[in-house]
Amino acid sequence: MATPAPSAAAPEEIMAGVVDHIVYRSEESGYTVCVLKTPGHREGIVVVGTCAAIWEGENLQAEGRWIRHKTHGLQFNAHKMVCVEPHTAAGIEKYLASGLILGIGPVLAGRLVKKFGEDTLGIINRESARLESVEGIGKKRREQIKAAWNEQKAVRDIMIFLHGHNVSTSQAMRIYRAYGDDAIALVRANPYRLAADIWGIGFKSADKIAMAIGIPPQSVVRAQAGIIYTLHTLTDEGHCYCPRAELLTTAEQLLTIPPAVLEEALTLELGKRTLIEEDTAIYLASLYYAETGIAAQIARLLKTPPRWMPEETAKAILWAAGRMALTFAPGQVQALTLALMEKVSIITGGPGVGKTTIIRALVDMFAAKRLEVCLAAPTGRAAKRMQEATRHQAMTLHRLLKFMPATGRFDHNQAHPLAGDVFILDEVSMIDVGLMLTFLLALPPASRLVLVGDADQLPSVGPGNVLRDMIASGILPSVKLDVIFRQSARSWIVHNAHRVNTGLFFEVPPANEDSDFYFVDENDPDKVIRAAIELITKRIPQRFGLNPRTDIQLLTPMRRFQLGAENMNAILQDVLNPKGESVTRYGRIYRDGDRVMQMRNNYDKDVYNGDIGQIRTISAEDQEVAVDFDGRRVTYQLYELDELSLAYASSIHKAQGSEHPAVVILMTTQHYKLLQRNLLYTALTRGRKLVCLVGSKKAVAIAIHNNCTVERRTRLKQRLAAISKNL
């Protein structure tokens, strides 16, 4: 049978056949390019269109027209694609071998079809006990296959229901896992709940679904969801509240809903206590209670005396100095005295000023008095660095508080406090109001708290500006270390970080001097990329003996565009890890050996936003990817891979709290909208042994001179200042 030549007015046709293989598919949009085997087309035809769900081996009926693509040639452009389960033995084998069912790979698919032939799918569906007669299938594997079969059918139904609304396979899977068999009914009743319940689905996606299923555009329920979304958008920018008038104006622009309806919606949300109004400030309830709770918990700590107070701090400090074989500088003595004498204290300062030395000394002094000392930090990398420096156990706040997946709560709280006498937190600038409250609630009343950090770095990704607000309140004694010590003074990284932080341009070491800081002056994006690749793959490994796949981190101000983290990750993956077992999901290729970053807190897996690991195994049959996070193996189902991004390159914001042997920083005028002093300062302080800055002097100057950081809307400073009246 000859394929008809396309014409300007090619008639519509229906093509039916078996999906031989999928050339390309976007899980987000459903856009698919596949090869369809049809009677009379032995080589197969290329079909292009959107399909809610499709697997190799399925029967596909496509409605559309023939077109001749200027690059890809003749193809069938389908406006409708409908898939049904295959009926032939060959189709069923290809279908099962495609990775559709967890626990079935190509080998097992062949055995099943050899045993049951065209009845295979019916037996899986209705007589699954018979599967145990097939080699390699026991009771556990059979139950796994049956559960996966039922799940994929339910997920397919959800995807068909939501088709055209940019809901990906992973999101459909999460909807099913959250709502079970009632998923479609619950979404139909209130699609806006998706934005609150399902990671990866925001208000705009939920709003499209709502419009499609007939929810009136000016309904109160839409206005309520839009107001909540507007507040969440502001919290993503670090704010804790929004003025009432601004909130209503912003929501009106977003939704095109009359002010009276928005006022009604706001009144309903305030009545439900999902929102709290204080004067003219509107808070999400969780953030209001976080701010007020932090102030209340600090007051509680300050009212209770510690278990031990030194009689002579000077003698204790001399003892620690002798034990560590060093002499403390005046600023360090002041910091140590503060931490010994005060119930809650704050120690801040930039790189090389001795913050780690202070922590080591405090651990020694408190331990000598048989006090239990607990060290913690907001990220795994920061906790690991803290432990290595002090030789005392340190952990992340999440692990310290012990999250319990079964209940969705932390084990340690006000009713079940932590055990310990002294708690020392590092990298406090990264802690947002929610996590700080959770931690403070779990502290024993008599415990002592020492907060350590660098207030000049970027503030937390989450809402609030906790460290700065605590210092500015004046209620908590604090000391800022600013003397660079002899060993650190020899570091050009430390020298230039402090220059940048004070508004001065960095200095370049002499050309013939061994250094830990280098600058490559270049602004053209293509040349910047070439310079960065040469540094990462050749110059740094050859001169410093560092592993480019594990020791060198590329940092960039932005996530998107040519010099953004996403594009640089794709480039570096092809250069550093071009081969090996791989799987493609959500527009990304994941390869065995890739460095990856967790993109959200996943309490069930005990991995958190910003954690970096390395892919160890990829199993097509089990539909799993195993990732090593600092010696701990974590398994991901393929649909969960949207939680992982490649981590050869990272935005500077994502690098907060981490430290790498070497960093390569990109900074050009292409980034001008994001260039700020604290951004460059944070990037410079991520490198432990080496920093290479690739960019233009103009871009660096823009960053250094822009010290106008956005003031976050928070009332924590005022709440803390107010508690002094009651102490």
C-alpha positions as CSV (number, residue, x, y, z in Angstrom):
1,M,0.0,0.0,0.0
2,A,1.5,3.4,-1.0
3,T,1.6,6.3,1.4
4,P,-0.4,9.1,-0.1
5,A,1.5,12.3,-1.0
6,P,0.4,15.2,1.1
7,S,-1.3,18.1,-0.5
8,A,-2.3,21.6,0.6
9,A,-5.7,20.2,1.4
10,A,-4.9,16.6,2.4
11,P,-8.0,14.8,3.6
12,E,-8.4,13.6,7.1
13,E,-7.7,9.9,7.6
14,I,-7.7,7.4,10.4
15,M,-4.5,5.3,10.9
16,A,-4.6,2.3,13.2
17,G,-1.8,0.0,14.2
18,V,0.7,-1.1,16.9
19,V,3.1,1.4,18.5
20,D,6.5,0.0,17.5
21,H,8.6,2.5,19.4
22,I,8.4,6.0,20.9
23,V,10.9,8.4,19.3
24,Y,10.1,11.3,21.7
25,R,7.6,12.1,24.4
26,S,7.1,15.1,26.7
27,E,5.7,13.9,30.0
28,E,4.5,17.4,30.8
29,S,2.5,18.1,27.6
30,G,1.9,14.6,26.2
31,Y,3.5,15.6,22.9
32,T,4.6,12.4,21.3
33,V,6.5,11.2,18.2
34,C,6.1,7.5,17.6
35,V,6.5,4.9,14.9
36,L,3.3,3.0,14.1
37,K,3.3,-0.3,12.4
38,T,0.1,-0.6,10.2
39,P,-1.0,-3.0,7.6
40,G,0.6,-2.1,4.3
41,H,3.4,0.0,5.9
42,R,6.1,-2.5,6.7
43,E,8.6,0.2,7.7
44,G,6.1,1.9,9.9
45,I,4.9,5.5,9.7
46,V,5.8,8.4,11.9
47,V,2.9,9.8,13.9
48,V,3.1,13.1,15.7
49,G,0.5,14.4,18.2
50,T,-0.5,14.7,21.8
51,C,-1.6,11.6,23.8
52,A,-2.4,11.4,27.5
53,A,-0.7,8.0,27.9
54,I,1.1,5.8,25.4
55,W,3.3,2.7,25.6
56,E,5.1,0.6,23.1
57,G,3.1,-2.4,22.0
58,E,-0.3,-0.7,22.4
59,N,-2.8,-0.5,19.7
60,L,-3.1,3.2,18.5
61,Q,-5.9,4.8,16.5
62,A,-4.8,8.2,15.2
63,E,-7.0,10.8,13.4
64,G,-5.3,13.5,11.3
65,R,-3.6,14.4,8.0
66,W,-0.4,13.6,6.2
67,I,2.2,16.4,6.1
68,R,5.7,16.8,4.9
69,H,7.9,18.3,7.5
70,K,10.7,20.4,6.1
71,T,13.3,18.6,8.3
72,H,11.8,15.2,9.2
73,G,10.0,14.5,6.0
74,L,6.6,12.7,5.6
75,Q,4.7,12.1,8.8
76,F,1.1,11.7,10.0
77,N,0.0,14.8,12.1
78,A,-2.7,13.5,14.5
79,H,-5.2,15.8,16.2
80,K,-6.6,12.8,18.1
81,M,-4.7,9.7,19.5
82,V,-6.5,6.9,21.3
83,C,-4.6,3.9,22.7
84,V,-6.0,0.5,23.8
85,E,-4.2,-2.5,25.2
86,P,-2.6,-4.8,22.6
87,H,-4.3,-8.1,21.7
88,T,-1.5,-10.0,19.9
89,A,1.2,-12.0,21.7
90,A,3.9,-9.9,20.1
91,G,2.2,-6.6,21.0
92,I,1.6,-7.8,24.6
93,E,5.3,-8.7,25.0
94,K,6.5,-5.3,23.7
95,Y,3.9,-3.6,25.9
96,L,5.1,-5.4,29.1
97,A,8.7,-5.0,28.2
98,S,8.4,-1.2,27.8
99,G,8.7,-0.6,31.5
100,L,5.0,-0.1,32.0
101,I,4.7,-2.5,35.0
102,L,7.1,-2.3,38.0
103,G,8.8,-5.7,38.2
104,I,8.5,-6.7,34.6
105,G,11.4,-6.2,32.2
106,P,12.1,-7.7,28.7
107,V,13.1,-11.1,30.0
108,L,10.1,-11.6,32.3
109,A,7.8,-10.2,29.6
110,G,9.0,-12.9,27.2
111,R,8.4,-15.7,29.8
112,L,4.9,-14.4,30.6
113,V,3.8,-14.3,26.9
114,K,5.4,-17.7,26.2
115,K,3.4,-19.1,29.0
116,F,0.0,-17.4,28.6
117,G,0.1,-15.9,25.1
118,E,-2.8,-13.6,24.2
119,D,-4.4,-14.2,27.7
120,T,-1.4,-12.6,29.5
121,L,-3.0,-9.3,30.3
122,G,-6.3,-10.9,31.4
123,I,-4.4,-13.2,33.8
124,I,-2.5,-10.3,35.3
125,N,-5.8,-8.4,35.8
126,R,-8.1,-11.2,37.0
127,E,-6.1,-14.4,37.9
128,S,-2.8,-13.0,39.1
129,A,-2.2,-16.1,41.3
130,R,-1.4,-18.0,38.1
131,L,1.7,-15.8,37.6
132,E,3.6,-17.8,40.2
133,S,3.8,-20.7,37.7
134,V,6.3,-18.6,35.7
135,E,10.0,-18.8,36.4
136,G,11.2,-15.9,38.4
137,I,7.8,-15.0,40.0
138,G,7.1,-15.8,43.6
139,K,4.4,-14.5,45.8
140,K,6.2,-11.2,46.5
141,R,6.9,-10.5,42.9
142,R,3.4,-11.5,41.9
143,E,1.8,-9.1,44.4
144,Q,4.2,-6.3,43.2
145,I,3.1,-6.9,39.6
146,K,-0.6,-6.9,40.4
147,A,-0.3,-3.7,42.5
148,A,1.7,-2.0,39.7
149,W,-0.9,-3.1,37.1
150,N,-3.8,-1.6,39.2
151,E,-1.9,1.6,39.8
152,Q,-1.0,2.2,36.1
153,K,-4.6,1.7,35.1
154,A,-5.7,4.2,37.7
155,V,-3.0,6.7,36.7
156,R,-3.9,6.3,33.0
157,D,-7.5,7.2,33.8
158,I,-6.3,10.3,35.7
159,M,-4.1,11.3,32.8
160,I,-6.9,10.9,30.3
161,F,-9.2,13.0,32.6
162,L,-6.6,15.7,33.0
163,H,-5.2,15.5,29.4
164,G,-4.5,18.9,27.9
165,H,-3.7,20.6,31.2
166,N,0.0,19.9,31.4
167,V,-0.2,17.3,34.1
168,S,2.8,15.0,33.8
169,T,2.9,11.3,34.5
170,S,4.7,12.0,37.8
171,Q,2.1,14.4,38.9
172,A,-0.7,12.0,37.9
173,M,1.1,9.3,40.0
174,R,1.2,11.6,43.0
175,I,-2.5,12.5,42.6
176,Y,-3.3,8.8,42.7
177,R,-1.0,8.2,45.7
178,A,-2.6,11.1,47.5
179,Y,-6.2,10.5,46.7
180,G,-6.4,6.8,45.8
181,D,-9.4,5.6,43.8
182,D,-11.4,8.8,44.6
183,A,-8.8,10.9,42.7
184,I,-11.0,11.9,39.8
185,A,-14.0,12.6,42.0
186,L,-12.0,14.7,44.4
187,V,-10.3,16.7,41.6
188,R,-13.7,17.3,39.9
189,A,-15.2,18.6,43.1
190,N,-12.4,21.0,43.8
191,P,-9.4,21.1,41.4
192,Y,-7.8,23.9,43.4
193,R,-6.9,21.4,46.1
194,L,-4.2,20.1,43.7
195,A,-2.2,23.2,44.2
196,A,-2.1,22.7,48.0
197,D,-1.7,18.9,48.0
198,I,0.4,17.8,45.0
199,W,4.0,18.9,44.6
200,G,4.7,20.3,41.1
201,I,1.1,21.5,40.5
202,G,0.6,25.2,41.1
203,F,-2.4,27.4,41.1
204,K,-2.2,28.2,37.3
205,S,-2.4,24.5,36.3
206,A,-5.2,23.9,38.8
207,D,-7.0,27.0,37.5
208,K,-6.9,25.7,33.9
209,I,-8.4,22.4,35.1
210,A,-11.1,24.3,37.0
211,M,-12.1,26.4,34.0
212,A,-12.2,23.2,31.8
213,I,-14.6,21.4,34.1
214,G,-16.9,24.4,34.4
215,I,-16.1,26.3,37.6
216,P,-17.2,29.9,37.0
217,P,-14.3,32.3,36.5
218,Q,-15.8,34.8,39.1
219,S,-16.7,32.2,41.7
220,V,-15.8,32.7,45.3
221,V,-14.0,29.4,45.4
222,R,-11.7,30.6,42.6
223,A,-11.1,33.9,44.4
224,Q,-10.2,32.0,47.7
225,A,-7.7,29.9,45.8
226,G,-6.3,32.9,44.0
227,I,-5.7,34.8,47.3
228,I,-3.9,31.9,48.8
229,Y,-1.8,31.5,45.7
230,T,-0.9,35.3,45.8
231,L,0.3,35.0,49.4
232,H,2.3,31.8,48.6
233,T,4.0,33.6,45.7
234,L,5.1,36.3,48.1
235,T,6.4,33.8,50.5
236,D,8.5,32.4,47.7
237,E,10.2,35.8,47.6
238,G,10.9,35.5,51.3
239,H,8.0,37.6,52.7
240,C,6.0,36.6,55.7
241,Y,3.0,38.8,55.1
242,C,1.4,41.2,52.6
243,P,-0.5,44.4,53.2
244,R,-4.3,43.9,52.7
245,A,-4.7,46.5,50.0
246,E,-1.8,45.1,48.0
247,L,-3.0,41.6,48.3
248,L,-6.5,42.4,47.0
249,T,-5.0,44.5,44.1
250,T,-2.6,41.8,43.1
251,A,-5.3,39.1,43.3
252,E,-7.6,41.2,41.2
253,Q,-5.0,41.6,38.5
254,L,-4.3,37.9,38.5
255,L,-7.9,36.7,38.5
256,T,-10.0,39.5,36.9
257,I,-12.5,39.1,39.6
258,P,-14.6,42.0,41.1
259,P,-13.3,43.5,44.3
260,A,-16.5,42.6,46.2
261,V,-16.0,38.8,45.4
262,L,-12.4,39.1,46.6
263,E,-13.4,40.8,49.8
264,E,-15.9,38.0,50.4
265,A,-13.3,35.3,49.7
266,L,-10.8,37.0,52.0
267,T,-13.4,37.2,54.8
268,L,-14.1,33.5,54.4
269,E,-10.4,32.6,54.6
270,L,-9.9,34.8,57.7
271,G,-12.9,33.1,59.2
272,K,-11.4,29.7,58.6
273,R,-8.2,30.9,60.2
274,T,-6.2,29.8,57.2
275,L,-5.2,33.5,57.0
276,I,-4.5,35.8,59.9
277,E,-4.9,39.6,59.8
278,E,-2.8,41.8,62.1
279,D,-3.4,45.5,61.6
280,T,-3.3,45.7,57.8
281,A,-1.0,42.7,57.4
282,I,-2.4,39.5,56.0
283,Y,-0.4,36.3,56.9
284,L,-0.7,32.7,56.0
285,A,-1.6,31.3,59.4
286,S,1.5,29.1,59.5
287,L,3.8,32.1,59.0
288,Y,2.0,34.2,61.6
289,Y,2.2,31.4,64.2
290,A,5.9,30.9,63.2
291,E,6.8,34.5,64.0
292,T,4.8,34.7,67.2
293,G,6.0,31.3,68.2
294,I,9.7,32.1,67.7
295,A,9.3,35.1,70.0
296,A,7.4,33.1,72.6
297,Q,10.0,30.3,72.6
298,I,12.9,32.7,72.9
299,A,11.2,34.3,75.9
300,R,10.7,30.8,77.4
301,L,14.4,30.0,77.0
302,L,15.5,33.4,78.5
303,K,13.3,32.9,81.5
304,T,14.8,29.6,82.5
305,P,18.4,29.4,84.0
306,P,20.9,27.1,82.3
307,R,22.1,23.9,84.0
308,W,25.6,25.2,84.5
309,M,27.2,28.7,84.7
310,P,31.0,29.1,84.8
311,E,32.3,30.8,87.9
312,E,35.3,32.2,86.0
313,T,34.9,32.4,82.3
314,A,38.5,33.7,81.8
315,K,39.9,30.5,83.4
316,A,37.7,28.3,81.3
317,I,38.8,30.1,78.1
318,L,42.5,29.8,79.1
319,W,41.9,26.1,79.7
320,A,40.4,25.7,76.2
321,A,43.3,27.7,74.6
322,G,45.8,25.5,76.2
323,R,44.0,22.3,75.1
324,M,43.9,23.6,71.5
325,A,47.4,25.0,71.6
326,L,46.5,28.5,70.4
327,T,45.8,32.0,71.7
328,F,42.4,33.4,71.2
329,A,42.0,36.9,69.7
330,P,40.1,39.5,71.7
331,G,37.0,39.1,69.5
332,Q,37.1,35.3,70.0
333,V,37.4,35.8,73.8
334,Q,34.3,38.1,73.6
335,A,32.4,35.5,71.6
336,L,33.4,32.6,74.0
337,T,32.5,34.7,77.0
338,L,29.1,35.5,75.5
339,A,28.3,31.8,74.8
340,L,29.4,30.8,78.3
341,M,27.5,33.4,80.2
342,E,24.3,33.9,78.1
343,K,21.4,31.5,77.7
344,V,21.0,32.4,74.0
345,S,23.8,34.0,72.0
346,I,24.7,34.8,68.4
347,I,28.1,34.7,66.8
348,T,28.5,36.0,63.3
349,G,31.3,36.7,60.8
350,G,32.6,36.0,57.4
351,P,35.1,33.4,56.2
352,G,38.5,33.0,58.0
353,V,37.5,34.8,61.2
354,G,37.5,31.8,63.5
355,K,33.8,30.8,63.9
356,T,34.7,27.1,63.6
357,T,37.5,27.5,66.2
358,I,34.9,29.0,68.6
359,I,32.6,26.0,68.1
360,R,35.4,23.6,68.8
361,A,36.4,25.4,72.0
362,L,32.8,25.5,73.2
363,V,32.3,21.8,72.5
364,D,35.5,21.1,74.6
365,M,34.5,23.4,77.5
366,F,30.9,22.2,77.8
367,A,31.9,18.5,77.4
368,A,34.5,18.9,80.1
369,K,31.6,19.8,82.5
370,R,29.7,16.7,81.4
371,L,27.1,18.7,79.5
372,E,25.5,17.0,76.5
373,V,26.3,19.1,73.4
374,C,24.3,18.8,70.2
375,L,25.6,20.3,66.9
376,A,23.3,20.9,64.0
377,A,23.0,22.7,60.7
378,P,20.2,23.2,58.1
379,T,21.9,21.1,55.3
380,G,23.7,17.8,55.2
381,R,26.8,19.3,53.7
382,A,27.0,22.0,56.5
383,A,26.5,19.4,59.2
384,K,29.2,17.2,57.7
385,R,31.6,20.1,57.6
386,M,30.8,21.0,61.2
387,Q,31.4,17.4,62.3
388,E,34.8,17.2,60.5
389,A,36.0,20.4,62.0
390,T,35.0,19.6,65.6
391,R,35.3,15.8,65.6
392,H,31.9,15.9,67.4
393,Q,28.7,14.4,65.9
394,A,26.7,16.9,64.0
395,M,23.5,16.4,62.0
396,T,20.9,18.2,60.0
397,L,18.0,19.8,61.9
398,H,15.6,17.5,60.2
399,R,17.4,14.4,61.4
400,L,17.9,15.9,64.9
401,L,14.2,16.4,65.2
402,K,13.5,13.0,63.7
403,F,10.7,13.3,61.1
404,M,8.2,10.4,61.2
405,P,6.7,9.7,57.8
406,A,3.9,7.6,59.2
407,T,2.5,10.6,61.1
408,G,3.9,13.4,59.0
409,R,5.3,15.1,62.1
410,F,8.6,15.5,63.9
411,D,9.2,13.1,66.8
412,H,10.7,15.9,68.9
413,N,8.4,18.8,69.9
414,Q,7.2,20.7,73.0
415,A,5.6,17.5,74.4
416,H,8.7,15.4,73.6
417,P,11.7,17.7,73.8
418,L,15.2,16.9,72.6
419,A,17.8,15.6,75.0
420,G,20.7,17.9,75.5
421,D,22.2,20.8,77.5
422,V,23.8,22.9,74.8
423,F,22.7,23.3,71.2
424,I,25.0,24.9,68.7
425,L,23.5,25.7,65.3
426,D,25.7,26.7,62.3
427,E,24.7,28.4,59.0
428,V,21.7,30.0,60.8
429,S,21.2,32.5,57.9
430,M,19.7,29.6,55.9
431,I,17.0,28.8,58.5
432,D,13.5,30.1,57.7
433,V,10.8,31.0,60.2
434,G,9.0,27.7,60.0
435,L,12.1,25.5,60.6
436,M,13.3,27.8,63.4
437,L,10.0,27.5,65.3
438,T,10.0,23.7,64.9
439,F,13.5,23.6,66.4
440,L,12.8,26.0,69.2
441,L,9.6,24.1,70.3
442,A,11.7,21.0,70.8
443,L,14.4,22.6,73.0
444,P,14.4,21.7,76.7
445,P,13.7,24.9,78.8
446,A,17.1,24.8,80.6
447,S,19.1,24.3,77.5
448,R,21.6,26.8,76.2
449,L,21.5,27.9,72.6
450,V,24.4,29.3,70.5
451,L,23.5,30.5,67.0
452,V,26.4,30.8,64.5
453,G,26.2,32.2,60.9
454,D,27.1,34.8,58.4
455,A,24.4,37.5,58.2
456,D,25.9,39.0,55.1
457,Q,25.2,35.9,53.0
458,L,22.0,35.4,51.0
459,P,19.0,35.0,53.4
460,S,17.1,31.7,53.6
461,V,15.3,30.4,50.6
462,G,12.2,30.1,52.7
463,P,10.3,33.0,54.2
464,G,11.7,35.4,56.8
465,N,15.1,36.7,57.7
466,V,15.6,35.0,61.0
467,L,19.3,35.7,61.8
468,R,19.2,39.3,60.8
469,D,15.9,39.9,62.7
470,M,17.3,38.3,65.8
471,I,20.4,40.5,65.7
472,A,18.5,43.7,64.9
473,S,15.9,43.1,67.7
474,G,18.6,43.8,70.3
475,I,17.1,41.2,72.7
476,L,19.8,38.6,72.1
477,P,23.5,39.3,72.8
478,S,25.6,39.0,69.7
479,V,29.2,39.5,68.6
480,K,30.5,39.9,65.0
481,L,34.0,38.5,64.4
482,D,35.9,40.5,61.8
483,V,39.6,39.8,62.3
484,I,41.1,37.5,59.6
485,F,43.5,35.0,61.1
486,R,47.1,34.5,59.9
487,Q,46.4,31.2,58.1
488,S,43.2,32.5,56.4
489,A,44.9,35.8,55.6
490,R,47.1,33.9,53.1
491,S,44.0,32.9,51.2
492,W,43.0,35.1,48.3
493,I,39.5,33.6,48.6
494,V,39.1,35.0,52.1
495,H,40.8,38.2,51.2
496,N,38.6,38.9,48.2
497,A,35.4,37.7,49.9
498,H,35.9,40.3,52.6
499,R,36.8,43.0,50.0
500,V,33.6,42.3,48.1
501,N,31.5,42.3,51.3
502,T,32.8,45.8,52.1
503,G,32.1,47.1,48.6
504,L,35.6,46.8,47.2
505,F,36.6,45.2,43.9
506,F,38.5,41.9,44.2
507,E,42.2,41.8,43.7
508,V,43.9,39.4,41.3
509,P,47.1,37.7,42.6
510,P,50.3,38.1,40.6
511,A,50.6,35.9,37.5
512,N,53.6,33.9,38.8
513,E,52.1,33.3,42.3
514,D,50.4,30.0,43.3
515,S,46.9,31.1,44.4
516,D,43.5,29.8,45.4
517,F,41.7,32.6,43.4
518,Y,41.7,33.1,39.6
519,F,39.8,35.4,37.3
520,V,39.1,34.9,33.6
521,D,37.9,38.1,32.0
522,E,35.3,37.3,29.4
523,N,31.7,38.4,28.7
524,D,30.7,36.6,25.5
525,P,28.5,33.6,26.6
526,D,30.0,31.1,24.1
527,K,33.6,32.0,25.2
528,V,32.5,31.9,28.9
529,I,31.2,28.3,28.4
530,R,34.4,27.2,26.6
531,A,36.5,28.7,29.4
532,A,34.5,27.1,32.1
533,I,34.7,23.7,30.4
534,E,38.4,24.0,30.0
535,L,38.8,24.9,33.7
536,I,36.6,22.0,34.9
537,T,37.9,19.3,32.6
538,K,41.6,20.1,32.2
539,R,43.2,23.0,34.0
540,I,41.9,22.4,37.5
541,P,42.3,18.6,37.5
542,Q,45.8,18.8,36.0
543,R,47.1,21.5,38.4
544,F,45.2,20.7,41.6
545,G,44.5,17.0,41.2
546,L,40.8,17.4,41.7
547,N,38.1,15.1,40.3
548,P,35.9,17.1,37.9
549,R,32.8,14.9,38.5
550,T,32.9,15.1,42.3
551,D,35.1,18.0,43.5
552,I,34.4,20.9,41.2
553,Q,31.1,22.8,41.3
554,L,30.0,25.3,38.7
555,L,27.9,28.2,40.2
556,T,25.8,30.7,38.2
557,P,23.3,33.4,39.3
558,M,20.4,32.0,37.2
559,R,18.7,28.7,36.5
560,R,17.6,29.3,32.9
561,F,19.0,30.6,29.6
562,Q,22.4,30.0,28.0
563,L,24.6,30.5,31.1
564,G,21.9,29.1,33.5
565,A,22.3,26.0,35.6
566,E,20.0,23.9,33.5
567,N,21.9,24.5,30.2
568,M,25.3,24.2,31.9
569,N,24.3,20.9,33.5
570,A,23.4,19.4,30.1
571,I,26.7,20.6,28.7
572,L,28.8,19.3,31.6
573,Q,27.0,16.0,31.7
574,D,27.9,15.4,28.0
575,V,31.5,16.3,28.7
576,L,32.0,14.6,32.1
577,N,29.6,11.6,31.9
578,P,28.7,10.9,28.3
579,K,28.1,7.2,28.5
580,G,26.6,4.5,30.7
581,E,23.2,3.2,31.6
582,S,20.6,6.0,31.3
583,V,16.9,6.9,31.6
584,T,15.1,9.9,30.2
585,R,12.4,11.6,32.2
586,Y,10.9,15.1,32.1
587,G,13.2,16.4,29.4
588,R,16.3,15.3,31.3
589,I,18.8,12.4,30.8
590,Y,19.9,10.7,34.0
591,R,23.0,8.5,33.7
592,D,24.7,6.1,36.0
593,G,27.4,8.2,37.8
594,D,25.7,11.6,37.4
595,R,25.9,14.1,40.3
596,V,22.3,15.0,41.2
597,M,20.6,17.4,43.6
598,Q,17.4,16.9,45.6
599,M,15.0,19.7,44.7
600,R,12.5,19.5,47.6
601,N,12.2,18.2,51.1
602,N,11.2,14.5,51.0
603,Y,10.7,13.5,54.6
604,D,9.8,9.9,53.6
605,K,13.2,9.4,52.0
606,D,15.0,11.6,54.6
607,V,16.5,13.7,51.8
608,Y,16.2,17.5,51.7
609,N,16.2,20.4,49.3
610,G,19.8,21.0,48.2
611,D,21.2,17.6,49.2
612,I,23.8,16.4,46.6
613,G,24.3,12.7,45.7
614,Q,25.5,10.5,42.9
615,I,23.5,8.0,40.8
616,R,24.8,4.5,41.5
617,T,22.4,2.2,39.6
618,I,19.6,2.5,37.1
619,S,17.2,-0.5,36.9
620,A,14.8,-0.5,33.9
621,E,13.0,-3.7,35.1
622,D,12.4,-2.4,38.7
623,Q,11.9,1.2,37.3
624,E,14.2,2.5,40.0
625,V,17.2,4.7,40.3
626,A,19.5,4.4,43.4
627,V,21.3,7.5,44.5
628,D,24.2,7.7,47.1
629,F,23.9,10.6,49.5
630,D,27.1,10.7,51.5
631,G,27.2,6.9,51.9
632,R,23.4,6.5,52.3
633,R,21.5,4.7,49.5
634,V,18.2,6.3,48.5
635,T,15.9,4.7,45.9
636,Y,13.6,6.6,43.5
637,Q,10.9,5.3,41.3
638,L,11.2,6.6,37.8
639,Y,8.1,8.9,38.2
640,E,9.9,10.5,41.2
641,L,12.9,11.7,39.1
642,D,11.4,15.2,38.8
643,E,12.6,15.6,42.4
644,L,16.2,15.3,41.1
645,S,18.2,17.7,38.9
646,L,21.7,17.4,37.6
647,A,24.2,19.0,40.0
648,Y,27.3,19.6,38.0
649,A,26.1,23.2,37.9
650,S,23.9,25.0,40.5
651,S,22.4,28.3,41.0
652,I,24.2,30.3,43.7
653,H,21.0,30.3,45.8
654,K,20.9,26.5,45.8
655,A,24.6,26.4,46.9
656,Q,23.9,28.0,50.2
657,G,25.3,26.0,53.1
658,S,27.5,23.9,50.9
659,E,31.2,24.0,50.4
660,H,33.2,22.4,47.6
661,P,37.0,21.8,47.1
662,A,36.7,24.1,44.0
663,V,34.0,26.3,42.5
664,V,33.9,27.9,39.1
665,I,31.6,31.0,39.2
666,L,30.0,32.5,36.1
667,M,29.1,36.2,36.2
668,T,28.4,38.2,33.1
669,T,26.2,41.1,32.1
670,Q,23.7,38.5,30.9
671,H,22.9,38.1,34.6
672,Y,22.5,41.8,35.3
673,K,19.0,41.6,36.8
674,L,20.2,39.2,39.5
675,L,23.6,40.8,40.3
676,Q,23.9,41.7,44.0
677,R,26.7,42.0,46.4
678,N,25.5,39.3,48.8
679,L,25.1,36.9,45.8
680,L,28.7,37.3,44.7
681,Y,29.9,37.1,48.4
682,T,27.9,33.9,48.9
683,A,29.4,32.4,45.7
684,L,33.0,33.3,46.7
685,T,32.6,31.7,50.1
686,R,31.5,28.3,48.6
687,G,35.0,27.3,47.6
688,R,37.3,25.7,50.1
689,K,40.5,25.3,48.2
690,L,40.0,27.1,44.9
691,V,37.7,29.7,43.3
692,C,37.8,30.5,39.6
693,L,35.6,33.5,38.5
694,V,34.8,33.5,34.8
695,G,33.0,36.7,33.7
696,S,33.4,40.4,33.1
697,K,34.7,43.1,35.4
698,K,31.6,45.2,34.5
699,A,29.3,42.4,35.8
700,V,31.3,42.0,39.0
701,A,31.3,45.8,39.5
702,I,27.5,45.9,39.1
703,A,27.1,43.1,41.7
704,I,29.5,44.8,44.2
705,H,27.8,48.2,43.9
706,N,24.3,46.8,44.2
707,N,23.9,46.4,48.0
708,C,20.2,47.2,47.8
709,T,18.7,43.9,48.8
710,V,14.9,43.5,48.9
711,E,13.7,44.1,52.4
712,R,11.6,41.1,53.5
713,R,8.3,41.7,55.0
714,T,8.5,40.2,58.5
715,R,7.6,41.4,62.0
716,L,9.9,39.0,63.9
717,K,12.3,41.8,64.9
718,Q,9.5,43.8,66.5
719,R,8.0,40.7,68.2
720,L,11.4,39.8,69.7
721,A,12.1,43.4,70.8
722,A,8.7,43.4,72.6
723,I,9.5,40.4,74.8
724,S,12.2,42.4,76.7
725,K,9.3,44.2,78.5
726,N,8.2,40.9,80.1
727,L,11.7,39.5,81.1
